[in-house]
């Protein structure tokens, strides 16, 4: 049995957003139309760690494409914080059309000499043509108490 007062739940909201102007015609078939992320293509996300203060990760939409029924967005997290060897940081990303989440992905950022750590994330989502898409991002964890008792 575990005492829920001591059991934390890790969560980090995807509250940093980058808007994408996807107005205009979306091509049919396999051809993709490039979407310019514009000058506001980068956000700085706080890590949310207690031990590391004033550390942020720079997340940038490096490319975005649309076509009838599909949107693809590439987010780069390779600059900035590299992590502590052997430890990883969750990177969560969602592609949204208004309030609707089209798809969501989670990747682990880190610097481990024994493994190939991810340096970003790709969202590849089915969607109908919309005039605006939003990339929502969150990095790290925030610990919240779970006030329950768990028994095996």
SEPANU-889107 format. One record per residue (C-alpha): residue number from 1; x, y, z. Coordinates in nm, 4 decimals. Each point is the difference from the previous one (the first is absolute). Layout:
residues N
<bake pos="NUM" X="X" Y="Y" Z="Z"/>
...
***
This chain:
residues 152
<bake pos="1" X="0.0000" Y="0.0000" Z="0.0000"/>
<bake pos="2" X="0.1263" Y="0.3475" Z="-0.0851"/>
<bake pos="3" X="-0.0931" Y="0.3123" Z="0.1917"/>
<bake pos="4" X="-0.1410" Y="0.2426" Z="-0.2578"/>
<bake pos="5" X="0.1180" Y="0.3021" Z="0.1976"/>
<bake pos="6" X="0.3576" Y="-0.0842" Z="-0.0975"/>
<bake pos="7" X="-0.0714" Y="-0.1122" Z="-0.3584"/>
<bake pos="8" X="0.0486" Y="0.2806" Z="-0.2560"/>
<bake pos="9" X="-0.1525" Y="0.0151" Z="-0.3459"/>
<bake pos="10" X="0.2167" Y="0.1569" Z="-0.2693"/>
<bake pos="11" X="-0.1772" Y="0.2415" Z="-0.2309"/>
<bake pos="12" X="0.0990" Y="0.2953" Z="-0.2152"/>
<bake pos="13" X="-0.2658" Y="0.1890" Z="-0.1929"/>
<bake pos="14" X="0.0477" Y="0.0694" Z="-0.3690"/>
<bake pos="15" X="-0.0560" Y="0.3710" Z="0.0430"/>
<bake pos="16" X="0.2731" Y="0.1554" Z="-0.2160"/>
<bake pos="17" X="-0.1485" Y="0.0562" Z="-0.3463"/>
<bake pos="18" X="0.1181" Y="0.0880" Z="-0.3494"/>
<bake pos="19" X="-0.2711" Y="0.0988" Z="-0.2524"/>
<bake pos="20" X="0.0247" Y="-0.1069" Z="-0.3647"/>
<bake pos="21" X="-0.1845" Y="0.1853" Z="-0.2774"/>
<bake pos="22" X="-0.1332" Y="-0.2782" Z="-0.2229"/>
<bake pos="23" X="-0.2471" Y="0.2108" Z="-0.1968"/>
<bake pos="24" X="-0.0241" Y="-0.0487" Z="-0.3741"/>
<bake pos="25" X="-0.0464" Y="-0.3118" Z="-0.2061"/>
<bake pos="26" X="0.1468" Y="-0.3283" Z="0.1219"/>
<bake pos="27" X="0.1284" Y="-0.2118" Z="-0.2896"/>
<bake pos="28" X="-0.1629" Y="-0.3367" Z="-0.0725"/>
<bake pos="29" X="0.2052" Y="-0.3147" Z="-0.0487"/>
<bake pos="30" X="0.3531" Y="-0.0642" Z="0.1263"/>
<bake pos="31" X="0.1364" Y="0.3546" Z="-0.0539"/>
<bake pos="32" X="0.0510" Y="0.1989" Z="0.3214"/>
<bake pos="33" X="-0.0385" Y="0.3765" Z="0.0333"/>
<bake pos="34" X="0.2621" Y="0.1693" Z="0.2205"/>
<bake pos="35" X="-0.1372" Y="0.2103" Z="0.2857"/>
<bake pos="36" X="0.2183" Y="0.2889" Z="0.1178"/>
<bake pos="37" X="0.0020" Y="-0.0090" Z="0.3813"/>
<bake pos="38" X="0.0695" Y="0.3742" Z="-0.0008"/>
<bake pos="39" X="0.2191" Y="0.1985" Z="0.2387"/>
<bake pos="40" X="-0.1663" Y="-0.1435" Z="0.3121"/>
<bake pos="41" X="0.1158" Y="-0.3554" Z="-0.0722"/>
<bake pos="42" X="0.1801" Y="-0.0467" Z="0.3341"/>
<bake pos="43" X="-0.1000" Y="-0.0307" Z="0.3650"/>
<bake pos="44" X="0.2084" Y="-0.0272" Z="0.3149"/>
<bake pos="45" X="-0.1357" Y="-0.2711" Z="0.2299"/>
<bake pos="46" X="0.0899" Y="-0.0165" Z="0.3669"/>
<bake pos="47" X="0.1047" Y="-0.3433" Z="0.1185"/>
<bake pos="48" X="-0.2014" Y="-0.0054" Z="0.3190"/>
<bake pos="49" X="0.2720" Y="-0.1719" Z="0.2039"/>
<bake pos="50" X="0.0581" Y="0.1001" Z="0.3605"/>
<bake pos="51" X="0.3729" Y="-0.0854" Z="-0.0089"/>
<bake pos="52" X="0.0735" Y="0.2043" Z="-0.3140"/>
<bake pos="53" X="-0.1174" Y="0.3597" Z="0.0127"/>
<bake pos="54" X="-0.0195" Y="0.2536" Z="-0.2809"/>
<bake pos="55" X="0.0644" Y="-0.2600" Z="-0.2719"/>
<bake pos="56" X="-0.2060" Y="0.0017" Z="-0.3174"/>
<bake pos="57" X="-0.0129" Y="-0.2007" Z="-0.3208"/>
<bake pos="58" X="-0.0331" Y="0.1753" Z="-0.3355"/>
<bake pos="59" X="-0.2607" Y="-0.1680" Z="-0.2222"/>
<bake pos="60" X="-0.0321" Y="0.1046" Z="-0.3640"/>
<bake pos="61" X="-0.2318" Y="-0.0994" Z="-0.2821"/>
<bake pos="62" X="0.2593" Y="-0.0558" Z="-0.2717"/>
<bake pos="63" X="-0.2418" Y="-0.1139" Z="-0.2702"/>
<bake pos="64" X="-0.3707" Y="-0.0490" Z="-0.0573"/>
<bake pos="65" X="-0.1922" Y="-0.1449" Z="-0.2933"/>
<bake pos="66" X="-0.3652" Y="-0.0595" Z="-0.0909"/>
<bake pos="67" X="-0.1955" Y="-0.1823" Z="-0.2673"/>
<bake pos="68" X="-0.3584" Y="-0.1208" Z="-0.0272"/>
<bake pos="69" X="-0.0564" Y="-0.2143" Z="0.3086"/>
<bake pos="70" X="0.3443" Y="0.0405" Z="0.1604"/>
<bake pos="71" X="0.2215" Y="0.2417" Z="0.1928"/>
<bake pos="72" X="0.3670" Y="-0.0636" Z="0.0895"/>
<bake pos="73" X="0.1965" Y="0.2134" Z="0.2470"/>
<bake pos="74" X="0.3646" Y="-0.0423" Z="0.1079"/>
<bake pos="75" X="0.1036" Y="0.1419" Z="0.3397"/>
<bake pos="76" X="0.3721" Y="0.0374" Z="0.0771"/>
<bake pos="77" X="0.1217" Y="-0.0137" Z="0.3604"/>
<bake pos="78" X="0.3710" Y="-0.0441" Z="-0.0733"/>
<bake pos="79" X="0.1190" Y="0.3394" Z="0.1264"/>
<bake pos="80" X="0.0243" Y="0.0917" Z="0.3636"/>
<bake pos="81" X="-0.0200" Y="-0.2419" Z="0.2933"/>
<bake pos="82" X="0.1566" Y="-0.3410" Z="-0.0739"/>
<bake pos="83" X="-0.0978" Y="-0.1674" Z="0.3228"/>
<bake pos="84" X="0.1944" Y="-0.2014" Z="0.2493"/>
<bake pos="85" X="0.1580" Y="-0.3206" Z="-0.1367"/>
<bake pos="86" X="-0.2308" Y="-0.2929" Z="0.0657"/>
<bake pos="87" X="-0.3037" Y="0.2188" Z="0.0701"/>
<bake pos="88" X="-0.2756" Y="0.0860" Z="-0.2438"/>
<bake pos="89" X="-0.2579" Y="0.2742" Z="-0.0284"/>
<bake pos="90" X="-0.3473" Y="-0.0509" Z="-0.1487"/>
<bake pos="91" X="-0.0914" Y="0.2239" Z="-0.2953"/>
<bake pos="92" X="-0.3703" Y="0.0069" Z="-0.0753"/>
<bake pos="93" X="-0.1467" Y="0.1482" Z="-0.3181"/>
<bake pos="94" X="-0.3524" Y="0.0347" Z="-0.1353"/>
<bake pos="95" X="-0.1280" Y="0.1286" Z="-0.3312"/>
<bake pos="96" X="-0.3307" Y="0.1783" Z="0.0493"/>
<bake pos="97" X="-0.2701" Y="0.1377" Z="-0.2259"/>
<bake pos="98" X="-0.1809" Y="0.2440" Z="0.2263"/>
<bake pos="99" X="-0.0817" Y="-0.1877" Z="0.3218"/>
<bake pos="100" X="0.0256" Y="-0.3405" Z="-0.1678"/>
<bake pos="101" X="0.3198" Y="-0.2051" Z="0.0407"/>
<bake pos="102" X="0.0840" Y="-0.1586" Z="-0.3370"/>
<bake pos="103" X="0.2831" Y="-0.2152" Z="0.1379"/>
<bake pos="104" X="0.2460" Y="-0.0038" Z="0.2865"/>
<bake pos="105" X="0.3483" Y="-0.1463" Z="0.0419"/>
<bake pos="106" X="0.2466" Y="-0.0352" Z="0.2845"/>
<bake pos="107" X="0.3742" Y="-0.0399" Z="-0.0365"/>
<bake pos="108" X="0.2857" Y="-0.0175" Z="0.2474"/>
<bake pos="109" X="0.2782" Y="0.2569" Z="-0.0178"/>
<bake pos="110" X="0.3334" Y="-0.0827" Z="0.1537"/>
<bake pos="111" X="0.3689" Y="-0.0522" Z="-0.0388"/>
<bake pos="112" X="0.0962" Y="-0.3606" Z="0.0605"/>
<bake pos="113" X="0.3258" Y="-0.1242" Z="-0.1558"/>
<bake pos="114" X="-0.1376" Y="-0.3550" Z="-0.0113"/>
<bake pos="115" X="-0.3164" Y="0.0922" Z="-0.1911"/>
<bake pos="116" X="-0.1084" Y="0.2273" Z="-0.2801"/>
<bake pos="117" X="-0.2019" Y="0.2720" Z="0.1722"/>
<bake pos="118" X="-0.2752" Y="0.1820" Z="-0.1842"/>
<bake pos="119" X="0.0547" Y="0.3649" Z="-0.0912"/>
<bake pos="120" X="-0.3550" Y="0.0851" Z="-0.0974"/>
<bake pos="121" X="-0.3333" Y="-0.1406" Z="-0.1091"/>
<bake pos="122" X="-0.2065" Y="-0.0405" Z="-0.3180"/>
<bake pos="123" X="-0.3785" Y="0.0371" Z="-0.0084"/>
<bake pos="124" X="-0.1703" Y="-0.1679" Z="-0.2975"/>
<bake pos="125" X="-0.3748" Y="0.0462" Z="0.0358"/>
<bake pos="126" X="-0.3092" Y="-0.0676" Z="-0.2070"/>
<bake pos="127" X="-0.2100" Y="0.3154" Z="-0.0382"/>
<bake pos="128" X="-0.2277" Y="0.1864" Z="-0.2329"/>
<bake pos="129" X="0.1142" Y="0.3367" Z="-0.1377"/>
<bake pos="130" X="-0.0274" Y="0.2727" Z="0.2636"/>
<bake pos="131" X="0.1245" Y="0.3617" Z="-0.0099"/>
<bake pos="132" X="0.2090" Y="-0.0331" Z="0.3173"/>
<bake pos="133" X="0.1765" Y="-0.2771" Z="0.1877"/>
<bake pos="134" X="0.1667" Y="0.0311" Z="0.3399"/>
<bake pos="135" X="0.2987" Y="-0.1933" Z="0.1302"/>
<bake pos="136" X="-0.0210" Y="-0.0395" Z="0.3785"/>
<bake pos="137" X="0.3156" Y="-0.1021" Z="0.1896"/>
<bake pos="138" X="0.1012" Y="-0.0964" Z="0.3521"/>
<bake pos="139" X="0.3345" Y="-0.1180" Z="0.1403"/>
<bake pos="140" X="0.0912" Y="-0.1598" Z="0.3298"/>
<bake pos="141" X="-0.2128" Y="-0.0985" Z="0.2929"/>
<bake pos="142" X="-0.1879" Y="0.1618" Z="0.2815"/>
<bake pos="143" X="-0.0679" Y="-0.2164" Z="0.3016"/>
<bake pos="144" X="-0.3506" Y="-0.0099" Z="0.1380"/>
<bake pos="145" X="-0.1129" Y="-0.1951" Z="0.3075"/>
<bake pos="146" X="-0.2319" Y="-0.2943" Z="-0.0590"/>
<bake pos="147" X="-0.2289" Y="-0.0259" Z="0.3017"/>
<bake pos="148" X="-0.0970" Y="-0.3679" Z="-0.0245"/>
<bake pos="149" X="0.1160" Y="-0.3301" Z="0.1368"/>
<bake pos="150" X="0.1076" Y="-0.2594" Z="-0.2542"/>
<bake pos="151" X="-0.0025" Y="-0.3696" Z="0.0830"/>
<bake pos="152" X="0.1329" Y="-0.2830" Z="-0.2191"/>
***
